[in-house]
Amino acid sequence: MSKRKPVLANRRTKDEVNKKAIIWTGSVLLAIIIAMTILLVLNK
């Protein structure tokens, strides 16, 4: 009989990759927002 534990391990790694992708995109968007805010403040 085949064990299904590796399948669960694969699902966990996919979830981790998704979490990393969400963190990366969130941090990039936050950096862009901060940069735009700083540029707007310095423009005045």
N, C-alpha and C positions, 0 to 999 in steps of 0.2 A: 504494500500500500504506500502511496506517495504521501509525504508529509506536506502540510500546507504552511508550515512556519516560514519558509523562505518567501512565500507570497506576501505574508504579513510584513516581513522585513522590507520587501520591495515597496509596499505601500507606505511604510513609515519613512523610507528614504525619499519617496516622491513628495510626501508632505513636508519634509524638511527642505527640499529644494524649493517648493512653493513658498514656504515661509521666508527663505532667504531672498527669493525674487521679490516678494512683497516688501521686505525690509529695504532692499536696494532701491526699488522704484520710489518708495516713500521717502527715503533719505535724499535721493536725487531731486525729487519734486520740492522737498523742504529747502534744499540748498538753493534751488532756482528762486523760490519765493523770497528767501532771505536776501539773495543778491539783488533781486528786483526792488525790494523794499529799501535796501541801502542806497541803490542808485537813485531812487525817487527822492529820498531824504537829502542826498548830497546835491541833487539837481536844483533844489530850491535855494 
